[in-house]
């Protein structure tokens, strides 16, 4: 059980690796038991590194080996998109398909996760676009009036930009030549033109914040939200993949159990055929056994249908190097489930606090609250009067344009301008709307925290009870197999008929399947618990892969049985018959 003990502290992860190197004490196991390790640093870094994320780097050497052209992986021929055969033409997983193989494939190729990775690039593009408002703009014009009484031409070039503090700066050069209307004499410049600089600075509305700056803040928050959105996509997809994987394993084990029961009837049928020829069995026994074979064949087909359905579903998460779905072969089924154990009692308050720190949903809502607070600031800004400081300076150069020489050598204009809506309904309405939205988001955040705590309670309760169900199912199977052994002993001696023996064999088979389902439910509950805690799914799947196989009886694993003493059995059977 050494590998199980290691899982109490984790075998990898930057936090604990560094802690051991620095001599810090290892943390204790939490309430989910030894299988639940603290959240490793890997998933926190699967974000802003662009397309080549840490998760992709971890999977550069894929668990899926390369396949030569023309061969088949699962149900899909290489280079083609169709095909529905369940058996693979080559065995890619000689030790069986593990949960870690599925999660690694999911993190590398699953479309929903790949789409979430693109969210950062999209948000980064939006942020870059929002900064475009503050770009320096090159402005120019060239206007000519070649006909009419007033023939003139005007040309200008300059630069302008919006400042971060809401102001507007401009500087440029212009020249106006020719004859101008008396009411447009300001268009005229001296012979060498005019240089001008201007500045507009808000003093009330637009000083502390404005739409341009809020747009940058919104885009920045959207980029921050890309990280928890990616983590949420990974956790949600991994939870679904984990459930599907264990259902696939349970369906495969159930199929094998049904085949064992069918093979038993077929073997007995061969014995009956030989016994009929020797005069040891009646023909009615052979007919009854044929009925059993047909009934058990139906159960095998039904189990095969369920298994293939789960294999098709699992192919959504299991993909090859080209990220095409692979339908897992039955040959990839693990021989047995890993060992299960009861979770240790822990501090729910600490688990909830740790989960809230890891889970992305509260962070996404908090970012949305921050975004709405900026909208509130913008609404408060819009409620202020517009009151701007305006300054402009210009200098004409060169010989005078006319004999009047009415162009000033240096002109400065300084002043203010203002505007205010009297009712201010737009600003007041927006402030009311954003305040209500913030209140809504706070309630959603509170509800999300309550949901996380509820998820932990449900998952922990399910894990506890499923542990007990597994233990009881194991005891039930052991008792069923012991009873079946004794009744087979009685059948060989003609004390019971085939009908009664069939009932016991069917009951034992049903009990075996219940144990299989109980173990599958336990691992599904474990996955739900790990997801509720926000743990790294890849880290957890690797730790589960290190667990030894379960020694519990099951498909191909019969419990040790005592040799039946014929004399004691006859005496016990007589007492049993009298009781009936």
Secondary structure, DSSP 8 states (H G I E B T S, - for coil): -HHHHHTTT-S--HHHHHHHHTT-------TT-TT-----STGGGSSTT-SS-HHHHHTSS-SS----TT-EETTEETT-S-----S-SS-S-TT---HHHHHHHHHHH-HHHHHHHHHHHHHHHHHHHHGGGG--EEEEEEEEE-SSSS-EEEEEEEEEEE-TTS-EEEEEEEEEEE---GGGGGG---TT-EEEEEEEEESSTTTS--HHHHHHHHHHHHHHHHHHHHHHHHHHHHHHHHHHHHHHHHHHHHHHHHHHHHHHHHHHHHHHHHHHHTTSS-HHHHHHHHHHHHHHHHHHHHHHHHHHHHHHHHTTT-B-TT--B----GGGS-SS-B---------HHHHHHHHHHH-HHHHHHHHHHHHHHHHHHHHHHHTS-EEEEEEEEEEE-SS-SSTT----SSEEEEEEEEE--SS-HHHHHHHHHHHHHHHHHHHHHHHHHHHHHHHHHHHHHHHHHHHHHHHHHHHHHHHHHHHHHHHHHHHHTTSS-HHHHHHHHHHHHHHHHHHHHHHHHHHHHHHHHHHHHT--HHHHHHHHHTS-B--S-BTTB--------HHHHHHHHHHHHHH-
